[in-house]
Amino acid sequence: MPLPVRFFVLTAVLVVGAAGLTLYWQWPAAIPAAAGQAVTAAPPATPPSPLVPQPTPAVAERAVAQPLLPEMAGTEVDGELQTDSAGNLQLSLGVRDYFDYFLSAADQAGLERAVEALLADAGGRLQEPALGQLIGLLGDYLDYKRASLALLQQPLSAQQQARPQEQMAALQQAFDSLAQLRRTHFSAGAVEALFGAEEAYARYTLDSLALLGRDDLGEQARAAAQQRLREQLPAALRASEERQSQALAQQAQSERLWREGASEEQVREFLALTYDPPTTERLLAEQRDERAWQQRYAAYRDELASLQGDGLSPADRRHEQQRLRQRLFGAADQHRVDTYDAIAAKQQDAARPRP
């Protein structure tokens, strides 16, 4: 995968979980408690890891009244709220998922209504002290969200976008800044519970990109180093990464077979070595559709390049480009074309000699 593409992928990894930028100025300074209700911090004891099964904690029951907001109609509440034997809230990734489920409705319903729905739902699931602890944590989470959005809005300079080493330095700085911001707003235990898995995978991705940029390693040494990085991941993430790596390797082999002129039956036989018949046919259909799309996009880029030498004005060229896109792609493909065009433009810009 070319570095500009990896840059977009890693950026997505680093910002996963951030709310829409349109909510930036809506973020409240604090969330008030209900009347007569104390707002307390989560218990100071180190919370359990979200990746390790816990010994039969009490799980709050789902509130009966659904949907809480019309915008949530047809959905189920995501995440999980658990308490220990003393009634304290157990911190885990499920709590963050629970927050994000309600906050995801803020784009349509507004942040105030989304928070009200969250508090109403939590009131039907939790009793004190867990309810007060959840409200206190929600206030910290909203403050963190606003601060993280401000951090992630800082643009990269043209130099940082163009040079691979500058890109890596910028990504590492973004990761370090976000990690520090979390530790400013949450305890060490809360950071591990809410963000531990995300940070582990982001760190793994950064290290993997740095490994790809090394030219002092042969293929075997690079593979061994990659495996050592993978072994440092938490067990659940490691298993997921291994499955993903296997799928990517099989996809690369399938693409090689197509490039070398293999028939569809030969590709089917290769896929059947790993997958059951229904999965094999599904993957084959996806690869067939993807090859057709890539061929259309290649034809589009060729025709687009021919427009550059036709003496058209910039306005006429944009008009012809739009006609070309409408002829070759449906409405559902336009966003993907935008993305591919943006990547192609960055690659072309990076390939230009710098003064």
C-alpha positions in Angstrom: 0.0 0.0 0.0 1.5 3.4 -0.9 2.5 5.6 2.0 -0.1 8.3 1.3 -2.8 5.6 1.6 -1.3 4.3 4.8 -1.2 7.8 6.1 -5.0 8.1 5.7 -5.5 4.6 7.3 -3.4 5.4 10.3 -5.0 8.8 10.7 -8.3 7.0 10.9 -6.9 4.7 13.6 -5.7 7.6 15.7 -8.9 9.5 15.6 -11.3 6.6 16.0 -14.0 7.4 18.5 -13.9 11.2 18.0 -17.3 12.8 17.6 -18.3 14.8 14.5 -16.5 18.2 14.1 -19.8 19.9 13.9 -20.3 19.2 17.6 -17.1 21.0 18.7 -18.7 24.2 19.9 -21.6 22.4 21.5 -19.6 20.5 24.1 -20.7 21.5 27.6 -18.3 22.2 30.4 -19.9 19.7 32.8 -22.9 17.5 33.1 -25.2 18.3 36.0 -26.5 15.6 38.3 -30.1 14.9 38.8 -31.7 16.6 41.9 -30.3 15.2 45.1 -27.8 13.1 43.3 -24.1 13.2 44.1 -21.6 13.3 41.3 -18.6 11.1 42.3 -15.5 10.0 40.5 -15.1 6.4 39.5 -13.5 4.2 42.2 -9.7 4.8 42.5 -8.9 1.0 42.3 -7.5 -0.1 39.0 -10.4 -1.2 36.8 -10.4 -4.5 35.0 -9.0 -4.8 31.5 -11.7 -4.7 28.8 -10.0 -7.7 27.2 -10.0 -10.0 30.2 -13.2 -11.7 31.3 -14.3 -10.6 34.8 -15.8 -12.8 37.5 -19.6 -12.6 37.2 -20.2 -8.8 37.8 -23.7 -7.5 38.0 -24.9 -6.4 34.5 -27.4 -3.6 34.4 -30.6 -4.5 32.7 -31.8 -2.8 29.5 -34.3 0.0 30.0 -37.7 -1.0 28.7 -38.6 2.3 27.0 -37.1 2.2 23.5 -36.3 4.2 21.5 -35.2 7.0 23.7 -34.8 9.3 20.7 -36.6 9.0 17.4 -33.2 9.2 15.8 -32.3 5.9 17.5 -35.4 4.0 16.3 -34.5 0.5 15.2 -31.2 0.4 17.0 -30.1 -1.3 20.2 -28.1 0.3 22.9 -24.4 -0.5 22.4 -21.9 -1.1 25.1 -22.3 -2.6 28.6 -22.6 -1.2 32.1 -21.4 -3.5 34.9 -21.1 -3.2 38.6 -19.1 -5.1 41.2 -20.4 -6.7 44.4 -20.2 -3.3 46.2 -22.3 -1.6 43.5 -19.4 0.4 42.0 -19.2 0.9 38.3 -16.7 -1.4 36.5 -14.7 0.5 33.9 -14.3 -1.2 30.6 -14.4 -0.6 26.9 -18.2 -1.3 27.1 -18.7 2.0 29.1 -17.0 4.0 26.3 -19.1 2.2 23.7 -22.2 3.1 25.8 -21.2 6.8 25.8 -20.5 6.8 22.1 -23.8 5.1 21.2 -25.8 8.1 22.6 -23.3 10.8 21.5 -23.5 9.5 18.0 -27.1 10.8 17.8 -25.9 14.3 18.6 -25.5 15.2 15.0 -29.2 14.8 14.4 -30.8 15.2 17.8 -28.4 17.8 19.3 -25.9 17.1 22.1 -28.2 18.2 24.9 -31.0 15.7 23.9 -28.4 13.0 23.3 -27.0 13.4 26.8 -30.5 13.6 28.3 -31.3 10.3 26.7 -28.1 8.7 28.0 -28.8 9.9 31.6 -32.4 8.6 31.4 -31.3 5.2 30.1 -28.5 5.0 32.7 -31.0 5.8 35.5 -33.0 2.7 34.5 -29.9 0.5 34.6 -27.8 1.7 37.6 -28.2 2.5 41.2 -25.9 4.5 43.5 -22.9 4.6 43.8 -22.5 3.4 40.2 -24.9 5.9 38.7 -23.1 8.9 40.2 -19.7 7.4 39.1 -21.0 7.1 35.6 -22.2 10.7 35.5 -18.8 11.9 36.8 -17.0 9.9 34.2 -19.4 11.2 31.5 -18.4 14.8 32.4 -14.7 13.9 32.1 -15.4 12.1 28.8 -17.2 15.1 27.3 -14.4 17.4 28.4 -11.9 15.1 26.8 -13.9 14.9 23.6 -13.8 18.7 23.2 -10.1 18.8 23.9 -9.3 16.0 21.5 -11.4 17.5 18.7 -9.4 20.8 19.1 -6.2 18.8 19.0 -7.1 16.8 15.9 -8.2 19.9 13.9 -4.6 21.1 13.8 -3.6 20.8 10.1 -0.4 19.3 8.8 2.0 21.5 7.0 2.7 21.0 3.3 6.1 19.6 4.1 4.7 17.1 6.6 2.2 15.9 4.0 4.8 15.5 1.2 7.7 13.8 2.9 7.4 10.2 4.3 9.7 10.9 7.3 7.8 14.1 8.1 4.5 12.1 7.9 5.8 9.6 10.3 7.0 12.2 12.7 3.6 14.0 12.5 1.7 10.8 13.2 3.9 9.9 16.1 3.4 13.4 17.6 -0.4 13.1 17.1 -0.4 9.8 18.9 1.8 11.1 21.8 -0.3 14.2 22.1 -3.6 12.3 22.2 -2.2 9.8 24.7 -1.0 12.6 27.0 -4.4 14.3 26.7 -6.2 11.2 27.9 -3.9 11.0 30.9 -4.7 14.6 31.7 -8.5 13.9 31.8 -8.6 10.3 33.2 -6.8 8.1 35.8 -4.3 5.5 34.6 -6.8 2.8 35.2 -9.6 4.6 33.2 -7.2 5.2 30.3 -6.3 1.5 30.2 -10.0 0.4 30.4 -11.4 3.0 27.9 -8.5 3.4 25.5 -6.0 0.6 26.1 -6.9 -1.5 23.1 -7.0 1.4 20.8 -3.7 2.7 21.9 -2.1 -0.7 21.6 -3.2 -1.1 18.0 -2.2 2.5 17.1 1.2 1.9 18.6 1.5 -1.4 16.6 0.5 0.4 13.4 3.0 3.2 13.9 5.8 0.6 14.6 4.7 -1.4 11.5 4.9 1.7 9.3 8.3 2.5 10.7 9.4 -1.0 9.9 8.2 -0.7 6.3 10.3 2.4 5.9 13.6 0.6 6.9 15.8 -0.3 3.9 18.4 -2.2 6.0 16.2 -5.3 6.4 15.7 -8.2 4.1 12.4 -9.9 3.6 12.9 -12.5 6.2 14.2 -10.1 8.8 11.3 -7.8 8.2 8.8 -10.6 8.6 10.4 -11.7 11.8 10.4 -8.1 13.2 6.7 -7.8 12.2 5.9 -11.0 14.0 7.6 -9.7 17.2 5.5 -6.6 17.0 2.4 -8.7 16.6 3.3 -10.8 19.6 3.3 -7.6 21.8 -0.4 -7.0 21.1 -3.0 -8.0 23.6 -4.3 -11.5 22.9 -7.7 -10.4 21.4 -6.0 -7.8 19.2 -3.3 -10.3 18.2 -5.8 -12.9 17.1 -7.7 -10.2 15.1 -4.5 -8.9 13.5 -3.4 -12.5 12.6 -6.7 -13.1 10.9 -6.4 -9.8 9.0 -2.9 -10.6 7.9 -3.9 -14.0 6.7 -6.8 -12.4 4.8 -4.6 -9.8 3.2 -2.0 -12.4 2.2 -4.8 -14.5 0.5 -6.1 -11.3 -1.2 -2.7 -10.5 -2.5 -2.3 -14.0 -3.8 -5.7 -13.8 -5.5 -4.7 -10.5 -7.1 -1.5 -12.0 -8.3 -3.4 -14.9 -9.9 -5.8 -12.5 -11.7 -2.8 -10.4 -12.9 -1.1 -13.5 -14.3 -4.2 -14.4 -16.3 -5.7 -17.1 -14.1 -9.2 -18.2 -14.8 -12.0 -17.7 -12.3 -12.1 -21.4 -11.7 -8.4 -21.3 -10.7 -9.0 -18.5 -8.3 -12.0 -20.4 -6.9 -9.8 -23.4 -6.3 -7.2 -21.3 -4.5 -9.9 -19.7 -2.2 -11.4 -23.1 -1.5 -8.2 -24.2 0.2 -9.1 -21.9 3.1 -12.8 -21.1 2.9 -16.1 -23.0 2.8 -18.1 -23.0 -0.5 -20.5 -20.1 0.4 -17.6 -17.9 1.6 -15.5 -18.8 -1.4 -18.3 -17.7 -3.8 -18.9 -14.5 -1.8 -15.2 -13.6 -2.0 -15.1 -14.5 -5.6 -18.0 -12.2 -6.4 -16.4 -9.4 -4.3 -13.2 -9.8 -6.2 -15.0 -9.8 -9.5 -16.8 -6.6 -8.7 -13.6 -5.0 -7.4 -11.7 -5.8 -10.6 -14.5 -4.3 -12.7 -14.5 -1.2 -10.5 -10.7 -0.8 -10.8 -10.9 -1.2 -14.5 -13.5 1.6 -14.7 -11.4 3.8 -12.5 -8.3 3.1 -14.6 -10.3 4.1 -17.8 -11.5 7.2 -16.0 -7.9 8.2 -15.1 -6.8 7.6 -18.7 -9.5 9.7 -20.1 -9.0 12.4 -17.5 -5.3 12.6 -18.5 -6.3 13.1 -22.1 -8.3 16.1 -21.1 -5.1 17.8 -19.9 -3.8 18.2 -23.4 -7.0 19.3 -25.1 -6.5 23.0 -24.5 -9.6 23.2 -22.4 -10.1 26.0 -19.9 -10.1 25.0 -16.2 -13.9 25.4 -16.0 -14.4 23.3 -19.2 -12.1 20.7 -17.9 -14.0 20.4 -14.6 -17.2 20.2 -16.6 -15.9 17.4 -18.7 -14.5 15.6 -15.7 -17.9 15.6 -14.1 -19.5 14.3 -17.2 -16.9 11.5 -17.3 -17.6 10.6 -13.7 -21.3 10.4 -14.2 -20.8 8.2 -17.3 -18.5 5.7 -15.7 -19.8 5.6 -12.1 -23.1 5.5 -10.2 -24.1 7.8 -7.4 -22.9 5.3 -4.8 -19.4 5.3 -6.2 -18.8 9.1 -6.3 -17.4 9.3 -2.8 -14.9 6.5 -3.5 -13.9 8.3 -6.7 -13.3 11.5 -4.6 -11.1 9.5 -2.2 -9.1 7.8 -5.0 -8.7 11.2 -6.7 -7.4 12.8 -3.5 -4.9 10.0 -3.0 -3.7 10.2 -6.6 -3.3 14.0 -6.2 -1.2 13.5 -3.1 1.0 10.9 -4.8 1.5 13.2 -7.8 2.4 16.1 -5.5 4.8 14.0 -3.5 6.5 12.8 -6.8 7.2 16.4 -8.0 10.7 17.6 -7.4 11.0 20.0 -4.5 13.0 23.2 -4.7 
